[in-house]
Amino acid sequence: MKSYRDLQIYPLSKRLAIEIHRITLGLPKFEMFEEGSQIRRSSKSITSSIVEGYGRKKYKADFIKFLIYAHAECDEIIIHLDFLYETKSLTDNALYKKIRDDYESLSKQINKYTQWVSDNLNEYPSAKP
């Protein structure tokens, strides 16, 4: 891998963040600045955490830490989607199910990748003075 862009989880997380951004622009006004703002930040945080973790891949523990952050944000989005749907702020049943399923899939992929990093990535030796 030459770049974080080579990770399967990167383009999916970015596409979903853009989709969440678009969806939230159609929420009722009172939700756009509360739940909408929170879900937008969480969705973008997944991608940002993947990128930041990859940038720290020299330090295995840091890489894993940021992947765990990405996984947690992914699961947070699922609960925000549930809140929006159950409060009837998001009324498109098909859209809700599709985006929720996509985040469930992303969550599993991040979890698998985190496990792969844990099992396969070697810690770089520290630089000697």
N, CA, C and O atoms as a GROMACS GRO file, in nm:
protein
  516
    1MET      N    1   0.083  -0.118   0.000
    1MET     CA    2   0.000   0.000   0.000
    1MET      C    3   0.088   0.124   0.000
    1MET      O    4   0.177   0.140   0.083
    2LYS      N    5   0.060   0.210  -0.093
    2LYS     CA    6   0.137   0.333  -0.104
    2LYS      C    7   0.067   0.451  -0.036
    2LYS      O    8   0.130   0.550  -0.002
    3SER      N    9  -0.063   0.437  -0.018
    3SER     CA   10  -0.142   0.550   0.032
    3SER      C   11  -0.267   0.498   0.104
    3SER      O   12  -0.311   0.386   0.081
    4TYR      N   13  -0.322   0.582   0.189
    4TYR     CA   14  -0.450   0.549   0.252
    4TYR      C   15  -0.559   0.532   0.147
    4TYR      O   16  -0.659   0.464   0.171
    5ARG      N   17  -0.540   0.593   0.031
    5ARG     CA   18  -0.638   0.581  -0.077
    5ARG      C   19  -0.648   0.436  -0.130
    5ARG      O   20  -0.746   0.400  -0.194
    6ASP      N   21  -0.546   0.356  -0.101
    6ASP     CA   22  -0.545   0.216  -0.144
    6ASP      C   23  -0.626   0.125  -0.051
    6ASP      O   24  -0.653   0.010  -0.085
    7LEU      N   25  -0.664   0.175   0.064
    7LEU     CA   26  -0.742   0.096   0.158
    7LEU      C   27  -0.887   0.087   0.111
    7LEU      O   28  -0.944   0.188   0.068
    8GLN      N   29  -0.948  -0.029   0.117
    8GLN     CA   30  -1.088  -0.045   0.076
    8GLN      C   31  -1.183   0.040   0.161
    8GLN      O   32  -1.285   0.088   0.112
    9ILE      N   33  -1.148   0.059   0.286
    9ILE     CA   34  -1.238   0.132   0.376
    9ILE      C   35  -1.236   0.283   0.349
    9ILE      O   36  -1.331   0.352   0.386
   10TYR      N   37  -1.131   0.333   0.287
   10TYR     CA   38  -1.122   0.478   0.264
   10TYR      C   39  -1.228   0.529   0.167
   10TYR      O   40  -1.306   0.617   0.204
   11PRO      N   41  -1.235   0.477   0.042
   11PRO     CA   42  -1.334   0.534  -0.051
   11PRO      C   43  -1.478   0.512  -0.004
   11PRO      O   44  -1.564   0.597  -0.028
   12LEU      N   45  -1.503   0.400   0.062
   12LEU     CA   46  -1.638   0.375   0.112
   12LEU      C   47  -1.673   0.476   0.220
   12LEU      O   48  -1.783   0.532   0.219
   13SER      N   49  -1.583   0.499   0.314
   13SER     CA   50  -1.612   0.595   0.422
   13SER      C   51  -1.631   0.736   0.366
   13SER      O   52  -1.716   0.810   0.414
   14LYS      N   53  -1.553   0.771   0.266
   14LYS     CA   54  -1.565   0.905   0.206
   14LYS      C   55  -1.698   0.919   0.131
   14LYS      O   56  -1.768   1.020   0.144
   15ARG      N   57  -1.733   0.817   0.053
   15ARG     CA   58  -1.860   0.821  -0.021
   15ARG      C   59  -1.978   0.832   0.075
   15ARG      O   60  -2.072   0.909   0.051
   16LEU      N   61  -1.974   0.755   0.182
   16LEU     CA   62  -2.083   0.759   0.279
   16LEU      C   63  -2.091   0.894   0.351
   16LEU      O   64  -2.201   0.942   0.380
   17ALA      N   65  -1.976   0.954   0.380
   17ALA     CA   66  -1.977   1.086   0.445
   17ALA      C   67  -2.042   1.190   0.354
   17ALA      O   68  -2.118   1.275   0.401
   18ILE      N   69  -2.013   1.182   0.227
   18ILE     CA   70  -2.075   1.275   0.131
   18ILE      C   71  -2.225   1.250   0.122
   18ILE      O   72  -2.304   1.343   0.115
   19GLU      N   73  -2.262   1.123   0.123
   19GLU     CA   74  -2.404   1.088   0.119
   19GLU      C   75  -2.477   1.138   0.244
   19GLU      O   76  -2.588   1.191   0.235
   20ILE      N   77  -2.416   1.120   0.361
   20ILE     CA   78  -2.476   1.170   0.486
   20ILE      C   79  -2.490   1.321   0.479
   20ILE      O   80  -2.593   1.376   0.520
   21HIS      N   81  -2.390   1.388   0.429
   21HIS     CA   82  -2.396   1.535   0.417
   21HIS      C   83  -2.518   1.575   0.333
   21HIS      O   84  -2.594   1.663   0.372
   22ARG      N   85  -2.536   1.510   0.221
   22ARG     CA   86  -2.650   1.542   0.133
   22ARG      C   87  -2.783   1.510   0.200
   22ARG      O   88  -2.878   1.588   0.192
   23ILE      N   89  -2.790   1.396   0.266
   23ILE     CA   90  -2.914   1.356   0.333
   23ILE      C   91  -2.952   1.458   0.440
   23ILE      O   92  -3.068   1.498   0.450
   24THR      N   93  -2.854   1.500   0.518
   24THR     CA   94  -2.886   1.591   0.630
   24THR      C   95  -2.932   1.728   0.582
   24THR      O   96  -3.000   1.799   0.656
   25LEU      N   97  -2.896   1.766   0.461
   25LEU     CA   98  -2.943   1.895   0.409
   25LEU      C   99  -3.094   1.894   0.384
   25LEU      O  100  -3.155   2.000   0.372
   26GLY      N  101  -3.152   1.775   0.375
   26GLY     CA  102  -3.296   1.764   0.355
   26GLY      C  103  -3.375   1.739   0.482
   26GLY      O  104  -3.496   1.719   0.477
   27LEU      N  105  -3.307   1.741   0.596
   27LEU     CA  106  -3.377   1.721   0.723
   27LEU      C  107  -3.459   1.844   0.759
   27LEU      O  108  -3.434   1.953   0.708
   28PRO      N  109  -3.557   1.826   0.847
   28PRO     CA  110  -3.629   1.943   0.897
   28PRO      C  111  -3.530   2.042   0.960
   28PRO      O  112  -3.427   2.003   1.014
   29LYS      N  113  -3.564   2.168   0.952
   29LYS     CA  114  -3.472   2.273   0.997
   29LYS      C  115  -3.424   2.252   1.141
   29LYS      O  116  -3.306   2.272   1.169
   30PHE      N  117  -3.511   2.213   1.229
   30PHE     CA  118  -3.472   2.196   1.369
   30PHE      C  119  -3.371   2.082   1.386
   30PHE      O  120  -3.294   2.082   1.482
   31GLU      N  121  -3.371   1.984   1.295
   31GLU     CA  122  -3.276   1.874   1.304
   31GLU      C  123  -3.145   1.903   1.230
   31GLU      O  124  -3.041   1.845   1.262
   32MET      N  125  -3.149   1.993   1.134
   32MET     CA  126  -3.031   2.020   1.054
   32MET      C  127  -2.914   2.067   1.140
   32MET      O  128  -2.798   2.036   1.110
   33PHE      N  129  -2.943   2.139   1.246
   33PHE     CA  130  -2.836   2.195   1.329
   33PHE      C  131  -2.810   2.114   1.456
   33PHE      O  132  -2.712   2.141   1.526
   34GLU      N  133  -2.893   2.020   1.486
   34GLU     CA  134  -2.871   1.937   1.604
   34GLU      C  135  -2.822   1.799   1.561
   34GLU      O  136  -2.702   1.775   1.553
   35GLU      N  137  -2.913   1.710   1.536
   35GLU     CA  138  -2.876   1.573   1.496
   35GLU      C  139  -2.800   1.574   1.362
   35GLU      O  140  -2.705   1.498   1.344
   36GLY      N  141  -2.843   1.660   1.271
   36GLY     CA  142  -2.778   1.668   1.140
   36GLY      C  143  -2.632   1.707   1.150
   36GLY      O  144  -2.546   1.649   1.084
   37SER      N  145  -2.605   1.807   1.232
   37SER     CA  146  -2.467   1.852   1.251
   37SER      C  147  -2.381   1.742   1.313
   37SER      O  148  -2.267   1.721   1.272
   38GLN      N  149  -2.435   1.674   1.411
   38GLN     CA  150  -2.360   1.568   1.478
   38GLN      C  151  -2.330   1.451   1.384
   38GLN      O  152  -2.218   1.401   1.383
   39ILE      N  153  -2.428   1.410   1.307
   39ILE     CA  154  -2.406   1.295   1.218
   39ILE      C  155  -2.309   1.332   1.105
   39ILE      O  156  -2.232   1.248   1.060
   40ARG      N  157  -2.312   1.458   1.060
   40ARG     CA  158  -2.215   1.503   0.958
   40ARG      C  159  -2.073   1.496   1.014
   40ARG      O  160  -1.982   1.448   0.947
   41ARG      N  161  -2.054   1.546   1.136
   41ARG     CA  162  -1.920   1.542   1.197
   41ARG      C  163  -1.872   1.399   1.216
   41ARG      O  164  -1.757   1.368   1.188
   42SER      N  165  -1.961   1.313   1.264
   42SER     CA  166  -1.923   1.173   1.287
   42SER      C  167  -1.886   1.104   1.156
   42SER      O  168  -1.789   1.029   1.150
   43SER      N  169  -1.964   1.128   1.052
   43SER     CA  170  -1.936   1.060   0.925
   43SER      C  171  -1.803   1.104   0.866
   43SER      O  172  -1.729   1.023   0.812
   44LYS      N  173  -1.773   1.232   0.877
   44LYS     CA  174  -1.645   1.282   0.825
   44LYS      C  175  -1.529   1.240   0.914
   44LYS      O  176  -1.416   1.226   0.867
   45SER      N  177  -1.556   1.220   1.041
   45SER     CA  178  -1.453   1.177   1.134
   45SER      C  179  -1.403   1.036   1.104
   45SER      O  180  -1.287   1.005   1.129
   46ILE      N  181  -1.489   0.952   1.050
   46ILE     CA  182  -1.446   0.816   1.013
   46ILE      C  183  -1.333   0.825   0.911
   46ILE      O  184  -1.227   0.766   0.929
   47THR      N  185  -1.357   0.899   0.805
   47THR     CA  186  -1.257   0.913   0.699
   47THR      C  187  -1.132   0.980   0.752
   47THR      O  188  -1.021   0.937   0.721
   48SER      N  189  -1.149   1.085   0.830
   48SER     CA  190  -1.034   1.156   0.886
   48SER      C  191  -0.951   1.065   0.976
   48SER      O  192  -0.828   1.070   0.972
   49SER      N  193  -1.015   0.981   1.055
   49SER     CA  194  -0.943   0.890   1.143
   49SER      C  195  -0.866   0.784   1.065
   49SER      O  196  -0.755   0.747   1.102
   50ILE      N  197  -0.926   0.737   0.956
   50ILE     CA  198  -0.856   0.640   0.871
   50ILE      C  199  -0.730   0.704   0.814
   50ILE      O  200  -0.623   0.643   0.815
   51VAL      N  201  -0.743   0.826   0.764
   51VAL     CA  202  -0.629   0.896   0.704
   51VAL      C  203  -0.522   0.925   0.810
   51VAL      O  204  -0.404   0.902   0.786
   52GLU      N  205  -0.565   0.975   0.925
   52GLU     CA  206  -0.468   1.008   1.030
   52GLU      C  207  -0.398   0.881   1.081
   52GLU      O  208  -0.277   0.881   1.104
   53GLY      N  209  -0.474   0.776   1.100
   53GLY     CA  210  -0.415   0.650   1.145
   53GLY      C  211  -0.313   0.597   1.045
   53GLY      O  212  -0.205   0.551   1.083
   54TYR      N  213  -0.348   0.604   0.919
   54TYR     CA  214  -0.255   0.557   0.816
   54TYR      C  215  -0.127   0.640   0.818
   54TYR      O  216  -0.017   0.588   0.798
   55GLY      N  217  -0.143   0.768   0.841
   55GLY     CA  218  -0.025   0.854   0.849
   55GLY      C  219   0.066   0.820   0.966
   55GLY      O  220   0.183   0.856   0.965
   56ARG      N  221   0.012   0.752   1.065
   56ARG     CA  222   0.090   0.712   1.183
   56ARG      C  223   0.121   0.562   1.181
   56ARG      O  224   0.156   0.504   1.284
   57LYS      N  225   0.110   0.499   1.064
   57LYS     CA  226   0.124   0.353   1.056
   57LYS      C  227   0.260   0.303   1.100
   57LYS      O  228   0.276   0.185   1.130
   58LYS      N  229   0.357   0.392   1.105
   58LYS     CA  230   0.489   0.354   1.156
   58LYS      C  231   0.478   0.306   1.301
   58LYS      O  232   0.558   0.225   1.347
   59TYR      N  233   0.379   0.358   1.370
   59TYR     CA  234   0.355   0.322   1.509
   59TYR      C  235   0.225   0.242   1.516
   59TYR      O  236   0.116   0.298   1.518
   60LYS      N  237   0.240   0.112   1.520
   60LYS     CA  238   0.127   0.021   1.513
   60LYS      C  239   0.015   0.056   1.611
   60LYS      O  240  -0.102   0.055   1.574
   61ALA      N  241   0.051   0.087   1.734
   61ALA     CA  242  -0.050   0.118   1.835
   61ALA      C  243  -0.130   0.243   1.797
   61ALA      O  244  -0.251   0.249   1.819
   62ASP      N  245  -0.063   0.343   1.742
   62ASP     CA  246  -0.134   0.464   1.698
   62ASP      C  247  -0.229   0.432   1.582
   62ASP      O  248  -0.343   0.478   1.580
   63PHE      N  249  -0.180   0.354   1.487
   63PHE     CA  250  -0.263   0.316   1.373
   63PHE      C  251  -0.390   0.246   1.421
   63PHE      O  252  -0.500   0.280   1.379
   64ILE      N  253  -0.373   0.150   1.510
   64ILE     CA  254  -0.488   0.076   1.563
   64ILE      C  255  -0.581   0.170   1.640
   64ILE      O  256  -0.703   0.160   1.628
   65LYS      N  257  -0.524   0.260   1.718
   65LYS     CA  258  -0.606   0.354   1.796
   65LYS      C  259  -0.699   0.434   1.705
   65LYS      O  260  -0.817   0.451   1.736
   66PHE      N  261  -0.645   0.484   1.593
   66PHE     CA  262  -0.727   0.565   1.502
   66PHE      C  263  -0.828   0.480   1.427
   66PHE      O  264  -0.936   0.529   1.394
   67LEU      N  265  -0.795   0.356   1.399
   67LEU     CA  266  -0.893   0.266   1.338
   67LEU      C  267  -1.006   0.237   1.436
   67LEU      O  268  -1.122   0.225   1.396
   68ILE      N  269  -0.973   0.226   1.562
   68ILE     CA  270  -1.077   0.206   1.664
   68ILE      C  271  -1.167   0.330   1.674
   68ILE      O  272  -1.288   0.318   1.687
   69TYR      N  273  -1.107   0.448   1.666
   69TYR     CA  274  -1.187   0.571   1.663
   69TYR      C  275  -1.283   0.569   1.542
   69TYR      O  276  -1.400   0.602   1.556
   70ALA      N  277  -1.232   0.530   1.426
   70ALA     CA  278  -1.315   0.524   1.306
   70ALA      C  279  -1.430   0.426   1.325
   70ALA      O  280  -1.544   0.453   1.286
   71HIS      N  281  -1.400   0.311   1.385
   71HIS     CA  282  -1.502   0.210   1.410
   71HIS      C  283  -1.610   0.263   1.505
   71HIS      O  284  -1.729   0.244   1.482
   72ALA      N  285  -1.567   0.330   1.610
   72ALA     CA  286  -1.662   0.386   1.707
   72ALA      C  287  -1.751   0.492   1.643
   72ALA      O  288  -1.872   0.495   1.668
   73GLU      N  289  -1.693   0.578   1.560
   73GLU     CA  290  -1.772   0.680   1.491
   73GLU      C  291  -1.873   0.617   1.398
   73GLU      O  292  -1.985   0.665   1.384
   74CYS      N  293  -1.833   0.509   1.333
   74CYS     CA  294  -1.922   0.437   1.243
   74CYS      C  295  -2.045   0.385   1.320
   74CYS      O  296  -2.158   0.400   1.275
   75ASP      N  297  -2.019   0.326   1.433
   75ASP     CA  298  -2.130   0.276   1.514
   75ASP      C  299  -2.216   0.391   1.569
   75ASP      O  300  -2.337   0.376   1.585
   76GLU      N  301  -2.153   0.505   1.597
   76GLU     CA  302  -2.230   0.622   1.642
   76GLU      C  303  -2.326   0.670   1.533
   76GLU      O  304  -2.439   0.708   1.562
   77ILE      N  305  -2.282   0.667   1.410
   77ILE     CA  306  -2.368   0.710   1.300
   77ILE      C  307  -2.492   0.622   1.291
   77ILE      O  308  -2.602   0.671   1.265
   78ILE      N  309  -2.474   0.494   1.313
   78ILE     CA  310  -2.588   0.402   1.306
   78ILE      C  311  -2.694   0.443   1.408
   78ILE      O  312  -2.813   0.441   1.376
   79ILE      N  313  -2.654   0.478   1.528
   79ILE     CA  314  -2.754   0.518   1.628
   79ILE      C  315  -2.818   0.653   1.592
   79ILE      O  316  -2.936   0.673   1.617
   80HIS      N  317  -2.740   0.745   1.534
   80HIS     CA  318  -2.798   0.872   1.489
   80HIS      C  319  -2.899   0.850   1.376
   80HIS      O  320  -3.004   0.914   1.372
   81LEU      N  321  -2.867   0.758   1.285
   81LEU     CA  322  -2.964   0.725   1.180
   81LEU      C  323  -3.091   0.668   1.240
   81LEU      O  324  -3.202   0.702   1.198
   82ASP      N  325  -3.075   0.580   1.339
   82ASP     CA  326  -3.192   0.524   1.407
   82ASP      C  327  -3.276   0.634   1.472
   82ASP      O  328  -3.398   0.634   1.461
   83PHE      N  329  -3.210   0.728   1.540
   83PHE     CA  330  -3.282   0.839   1.603
   83PHE      C  331  -3.360   0.919   1.498
   83PHE      O  332  -3.478   0.950   1.517
   84LEU      N  333  -3.292   0.952   1.388
   84LEU     CA  334  -3.358   1.031   1.284
   84LEU      C  335  -3.479   0.958   1.226
   84LEU      O  336  -3.583   1.018   1.201
   85TYR      N  337  -3.463   0.829   1.204
   85TYR     CA  338  -3.572   0.750   1.145
   85TYR      C  339  -3.687   0.732   1.244
   85TYR      O  340  -3.803   0.748   1.209
   86GLU      N  341  -3.653   0.698   1.367
   86GLU     CA  342  -3.758   0.671   1.466
   86GLU      C  343  -3.832   0.796   1.511
   86GLU      O  344  -3.945   0.787   1.559
   87THR      N  345  -3.769   0.913   1.497
   87THR     CA  346  -3.838   1.038   1.530
   87THR      C  347  -3.908   1.097   1.407
   87THR      O  348  -3.966   1.205   1.414
   88LYS      N  349  -3.900   1.025   1.296
   88LYS     CA  350  -3.964   1.063   1.170
   88LYS      C  351  -3.904   1.188   1.106
   88LYS      O  352  -3.968   1.254   1.025
   89SER      N  353  -3.780   1.221   1.144
   89SER     CA  354  -3.710   1.330   1.076
   89SER      C  355  -3.653   1.280   0.943
   89SER      O  356  -3.637   1.358   0.849
   90LEU      N  357  -3.623   1.152   0.936
   90LEU     CA  358  -3.580   1.086   0.812
   90LEU      C  359  -3.693   0.989   0.778
   90LEU      O  360  -3.712   0.889   0.846
   91THR      N  361  -3.767   1.020   0.672
   91THR     CA  362  -3.889   0.944   0.643
   91THR      C  363  -3.876   0.846   0.526
   91THR      O  364  -3.966   0.765   0.505
   92ASP      N  365  -3.768   0.853   0.452
   92ASP     CA  366  -3.748   0.764   0.338
   92ASP      C  367  -3.697   0.630   0.388
   92ASP      O  368  -3.578   0.615   0.417
   93ASN      N  369  -3.787   0.533   0.398
   93ASN     CA  370  -3.755   0.401   0.454
   93ASN      C  371  -3.644   0.332   0.375
   93ASN      O  372  -3.552   0.276   0.434
   94ALA      N  373  -3.651   0.336   0.243
   94ALA     CA  374  -3.550   0.268   0.160
   94ALA      C  375  -3.412   0.333   0.179
   94ALA      O  376  -3.312   0.263   0.188
   95LEU      N  377  -3.408   0.464   0.184
   95LEU     CA  378  -3.282   0.535   0.203
   95LEU      C  379  -3.224   0.503   0.340
   95LEU      O  380  -3.104   0.476   0.353
   96TYR      N  381  -3.307   0.505   0.442
   96TYR     CA  382  -3.263   0.472   0.577
   96TYR      C  383  -3.202   0.333   0.582
   96TYR      O  384  -3.091   0.315   0.634
   97LYS      N  385  -3.272   0.235   0.528
   97LYS     CA  386  -3.222   0.098   0.532
   97LYS      C  387  -3.092   0.083   0.453
   97LYS      O  388  -3.000   0.015   0.498
   98LYS      N  389  -3.084   0.147   0.337
   98LYS     CA  390  -2.963   0.136   0.254
   98LYS      C  391  -2.843   0.197   0.324
   98LYS      O  392  -2.738   0.134   0.332
   99ILE      N  393  -2.857   0.319   0.374
   99ILE     CA  394  -2.742   0.387   0.436
   99ILE      C  395  -2.704   0.318   0.567
   99ILE      O  396  -2.586   0.309   0.601
  100ARG      N  397  -2.803   0.270   0.640
  100ARG     CA  398  -2.774   0.198   0.764
  100ARG      C  399  -2.699   0.068   0.734
  100ARG      O  400  -2.601   0.035   0.800
  101ASP      N  401  -2.745  -0.005   0.633
  101ASP     CA  402  -2.676  -0.128   0.593
  101ASP      C  403  -2.533  -0.099   0.546
  101ASP      O  404  -2.441  -0.175   0.576
  102ASP      N  405  -2.516   0.011   0.473
  102ASP     CA  406  -2.382   0.049   0.427
  102ASP      C  407  -2.289   0.078   0.545
  102ASP      O  408  -2.172   0.040   0.544
  103TYR      N  409  -2.342   0.144   0.647
  103TYR     CA  410  -2.259   0.171   0.766
  103TYR      C  411  -2.234   0.044   0.848
  103TYR      O  412  -2.127   0.030   0.907
  104GLU      N  413  -2.329  -0.046   0.850
  104GLU     CA  414  -2.306  -0.176   0.916
  104GLU      C  415  -2.192  -0.250   0.846
  104GLU      O  416  -2.104  -0.308   0.910
  105SER      N  417  -2.194  -0.247   0.713
  105SER     CA  418  -2.089  -0.312   0.635
  105SER      C  419  -1.954  -0.244   0.658
  105SER      O  420  -1.852  -0.312   0.677
  106LEU      N  421  -1.953  -0.112   0.656
  106LEU     CA  422  -1.828  -0.039   0.680
  106LEU      C  423  -1.774  -0.070   0.819
  106LEU      O  424  -1.653  -0.089   0.836
  107SER      N  425  -1.861  -0.077   0.918
  107SER     CA  426  -1.820  -0.108   1.054
  107SER      C  427  -1.749  -0.243   1.059
  107SER      O  428  -1.645  -0.257   1.123
  108LYS      N  429  -1.806  -0.342   0.991
  108LYS     CA  430  -1.744  -0.475   0.988
  108LYS      C  431  -1.610  -0.472   0.916
  108LYS      O  432  -1.514  -0.537   0.959
  109GLN      N  433  -1.602  -0.396   0.806
  109GLN     CA  434  -1.478  -0.388   0.731
  109GLN      C  435  -1.367  -0.321   0.813
  109GLN      O  436  -1.252  -0.365   0.811
  110ILE      N  437  -1.403  -0.215   0.884
  110ILE     CA  438  -1.304  -0.147   0.968
  110ILE      C  439  -1.256  -0.242   1.078
  110ILE      O  440  -1.137  -0.248   1.108
  111ASN      N  441  -1.350  -0.315   1.136
  111ASN     CA  442  -1.314  -0.410   1.241
  111ASN      C  443  -1.219  -0.517   1.188
  111ASN      O  444  -1.120  -0.549   1.253
  112LYS      N  445  -1.248  -0.572   1.070
  112LYS     CA  446  -1.161  -0.674   1.010
  112LYS      C  447  -1.023  -0.616   0.979
  112LYS      O  448  -0.921  -0.682   1.001
  113TYR      N  449  -1.021  -0.494   0.927
  113TYR     CA  450  -0.893  -0.433   0.893
  113TYR      C  451  -0.811  -0.405   1.020
  113TYR      O  452  -0.690  -0.423   1.020
  114THR      N  453  -0.877  -0.362   1.124
  114THR     CA  454  -0.809  -0.338   1.252
  114THR      C  455  -0.745  -0.467   1.301
  114THR      O  456  -0.631  -0.467   1.348
  115GLN      N  457  -0.817  -0.576   1.291
  115GLN     CA  458  -0.763  -0.706   1.332
  115GLN      C  459  -0.645  -0.746   1.244
  115GLN      O  460  -0.546  -0.800   1.294
  116TRP      N  461  -0.655  -0.719   1.113
  116TRP     CA  462  -0.545  -0.751   1.022
  116TRP      C  463  -0.420  -0.671   1.060
  116TRP      O  464  -0.310  -0.726   1.065
  117VAL      N  465  -0.438  -0.542   1.086
  117VAL     CA  466  -0.324  -0.458   1.126
  117VAL      C  467  -0.263  -0.513   1.254
  117VAL      O  468  -0.141  -0.524   1.266
  118SER      N  469  -0.347  -0.548   1.350
  118SER     CA  470  -0.300  -0.601   1.477
  118SER      C  471  -0.219  -0.729   1.458
  118SER      O  472  -0.116  -0.749   1.524
  119ASP      N  473  -0.264  -0.815   1.369
  119ASP     CA  474  -0.200  -0.944   1.349
  119ASP      C  475  -0.078  -0.940   1.255
  119ASP      O  476   0.013  -1.021   1.269
  120ASN      N  477  -0.077  -0.846   1.162
  120ASN     CA  478   0.021  -0.852   1.053
  120ASN      C  479   0.120  -0.737   1.043
  120ASN      O  480   0.228  -0.754   0.987
  121LEU      N  481   0.085  -0.624   1.095
  121LEU     CA  482   0.175  -0.510   1.080
  121LEU      C  483   0.282  -0.516   1.189
  121LEU      O  484   0.251  -0.528   1.307
  122ASN      N  485   0.404  -0.507   1.148
  122ASN     CA  486   0.514  -0.509   1.243
  122ASN      C  487   0.542  -0.369   1.295
  122ASN      O  488   0.532  -0.270   1.221
  123GLU      N  489   0.576  -0.362   1.421
  123GLU     CA  490   0.616  -0.234   1.481
  123GLU      C  491   0.754  -0.200   1.429
  123GLU      O  492   0.844  -0.284   1.427
  124TYR      N  493   0.770  -0.079   1.387
  124TYR     CA  494   0.902  -0.034   1.341
  124TYR      C  495   0.992  -0.016   1.462
  124TYR      O  496   0.947   0.033   1.566
  125PRO      N  497   1.120  -0.054   1.451
  125PRO     CA  498   1.209  -0.032   1.564
  125PRO      C  499   1.229   0.118   1.585
  125PRO      O  500   1.230   0.196   1.490
  126SER      N  501   1.245   0.156   1.708
  126SER     CA  502   1.266   0.298   1.737
  126SER      C  503   1.406   0.340   1.687
  126SER      O  504   1.499   0.261   1.683
  127ALA      N  505   1.414   0.464   1.651
  127ALA     CA  506   1.543   0.517   1.602
  127ALA      C  507   1.641   0.525   1.718
  127ALA      O  508   1.605   0.563   1.830
  128LYS      N  509   1.763   0.488   1.692
  128LYS     CA  510   1.867   0.494   1.795
  128LYS      C  511   1.935   0.631   1.787
  128LYS      O  512   1.961   0.682   1.678
  129PRO      N  513   1.964   0.689   1.904
  129PRO     CA  514   2.030   0.821   1.903
  129PRO      C  515   2.170   0.815   1.847
  129PRO      O  516   2.237   0.918   1.839
   0.00000   0.00000   0.00000
